[in-house]
Amino acid sequence: MAPTRAFDVVIWGATGFTGRLVAEHLARDYKTGVKWAIAGRSQERLEKLRLELSEQYGSELQEVPILIGDLKSQPSLDSIASQTTVMISTAGPFALYGTPVVDAAVRSGTHYVDITGEAPWVSKIIAAYHEEAAAKRVRIVPCCGFDSTPFDLGALLVIDHMRKQLGKQPAKVLNAVMGSKGGVSGGTIASGMNAISEMNSNPALKASARDVYSLVPEEAHGSDGEFWGVEWCPELGKYLAPFVMQVVNNRVVHRSNYLNKYDGGSSTLRYQEAVAAKSWLAAKSVQLGTLAVVGAMGQSWMHPLLKKLLPAPGEGPSRETMMTGYFKNRVVGWTKEEGGAQPSVVQAEVADPHRDGGYWGTSRMLLEAALCLALQQQELDASPEVLKGGVLTPASAMGIFLVERLRNAGQTFKILEGGASTA
Ligand SMILES: NC(=O)c1ccc[n+]([C@@H]2O[C@H](COP(=O)([O-])OP(=O)(O)OC[C@H]3O[C@@H](n4cnc5c(N)ncnc54)[C@H](OP(=O)(O)O)[C@@H]3O)[C@@H](O)[C@H]2O)c1
C-alpha cells in the first residue's frame, strides 16, 4: 500500500441508518487524530448528512470531504478506494451492492471492513478475492458488526485462554445469549429477504448456505452442524434454545478456526450458538418462535406483506431503543482431552450493558475494526497472531487488538473469575 493516503477511513454508505452512526462516532469521539471522509452515490444526501453532523457535533465538520461514486462505474469506486487506507462499507444488501466495492479495495490495495451478515455473499467474495488479497497483503474483513464480531471474538477469547494459560486445544465452544434488547432496521430486513430470495431461486446456493463450513475449503470440513433443538446446559444452569444469528456466526467462527488453526488444523472444533432460557417451557417457546420467524422469512411470497409491516430501508430503531438496549453473551469453552479425561471449562462474558448490539454496537464495532486496520498497521504486521491478507474474519485479521479497542469503547470482554474449572 502507498505509504500515505489522504484518508485513514472512508465510509461508503454514510447516508444509511448504520453508516450515519459510524460517522457520528467519528464526529463525537475522534475529533482529532483520524482523517476521514463520507462517500456514497448522492451529493445532496451526503451534504445533508454533513450539515446535520456539523450542527450536532461542531461546525468544523463542515470540512469533512465528500466523495461520490457509482456502483456501475468501477473507476469512480477505484478513485475512492485509492484515497484511503481503509474502506468502510455499510451499503447493503451486500449481495446487490457489495462486490464492486470489495473489487475496488482489492485492486487499490486498500483494507476493507463491512457489516454484512450475508454468508452466501461472503462465500462468493472468498472465492473471488481471497488469494489476490492474501498475495497483496490486503485485509478484507466482512462481518465486523454484531454479526459476527462479539461471537467471533468471544470464541477467540476463551480459546486463547485455553491455549496460552492451560496449554490445551479447544474441543467445543458455546456462545449463549443471556439477554439482549434492541431493534431492527429496514436495511437488515431488505438484506435478509434478498438473501432468502436468492437461495429460493438457487438450490445449490441454498444447500451451501445451510452448511456451517460454507466459508472454508472442502478439505477443512468437519462434522459440526447447526443447533435447532432444546437442551440443558449444566455449566450455565439454563436450557438452550436456537439462536437465529447462528446461520452467519457459525460460519465465521469456523472460518476463524480454519485460518487461526485453533484446533491444530484437525477440523474437530465444535461450535454452538444458543439463547439461554430459565425453563424448558421458555426455551421451547424461543425455539418455536424462532422456527416460525425463519419459516415466514423463508417464503418469498410473504415478503411483500412483511415489507409493509416492518421498517423500510433507511429506517431503524429509535435513539431511545439504542441507548437503553444491551446485550450479554456467555461464552463457554471445553478443552480437548485424551482418554476420557474430564475437560476443563473456560467461561467468558462478552457484553455491552449500556447500548444495543445491533446498531449502536454494530457501528462502533465496525468503526473500531476500521481504525484498528488503519492506525495499528505496524502492530498487526508485527504480530504472529493475526493474518496479513486475504478475506478474513474479525478474529483472524485483528484478534486481541480489536478486543482491546472494543474494551476501550465500553464493551465487555472478560474471562470469568477462576478462568477455568473441571467439568
Ligand atoms: N452485521 C450487523 O450486525 C448489521 C447491523 C446493521 C446493519 N447491517 C447490514 O448493513 C446494511 C445496511 O443496513 P442499514 O439499515 O444501515 O441500511 P440503509 O439505511 O437502507 O442504508 C443503505 C445504504 O446503502 C446505500 N445504497 C443503497 N443502494 C445503493 C447503490 N445502488 N449505490 C450506492 N449506495 C447505495 C444507501 O445510499 P442512499 O442513501 O444513497 O440510498 C445507504 O447509504 C444491510 O445490509 C444490513 O443488513 C448489519
The ligand as an ORCA input file, in Angstrom:
! r2SCAN-3c Opt
* xyz 0 1
  N     -23.833     -7.070     10.965
  C     -24.793     -6.476     11.626
  O     -24.982     -6.742     12.782
  C     -25.589     -5.425     10.911
  C     -26.212     -4.424     11.641
  C     -26.868     -3.418     10.948
  C     -26.939     -3.449      9.571
  N     -26.346     -4.471      8.891
  C     -26.373     -4.519      7.419
  O     -25.888     -3.273      6.936
  C     -26.536     -2.933      5.724
  C     -27.082     -1.532      5.846
  O     -28.157     -1.516      6.770
  P     -28.886     -0.139      7.083
  O     -30.048     -0.429      7.917
  O     -27.881      0.870      7.510
  O     -29.403      0.211      5.578
  P     -29.960      1.549      4.951
  O     -30.322      2.529      5.998
  O     -31.017      1.132      3.974
  O     -28.696      2.143      4.175
  C     -28.235      1.578      2.993
  C     -27.093      2.414      2.439
  O     -26.704      1.818      1.189
  C     -26.669      2.833      0.200
  N     -27.035      2.298     -1.109
  C     -28.144      1.602     -1.428
  N     -28.145      1.344     -2.753
  C     -27.015      1.902     -3.261
  C     -26.482      1.989     -4.571
  N     -27.074      1.426     -5.617
  N     -25.320      2.672     -4.721
  C     -24.702      3.233     -3.663
  N     -25.174      3.195     -2.403
  C     -26.324      2.537     -2.216
  C     -27.697      3.847      0.643
  O     -27.416      5.090     -0.003
  P     -28.553      6.173     -0.365
  O     -28.776      6.974      0.875
  O     -27.943      6.928     -1.473
  O     -29.787      5.398     -0.762
  C     -27.439      3.875      2.146
  O     -26.322      4.696      2.420
  C     -27.578     -4.026      5.491
  O     -27.044     -4.980      4.601
  C     -27.770     -4.644      6.854
  O     -28.171     -5.997      6.802
  C     -25.675     -5.442      9.537
*
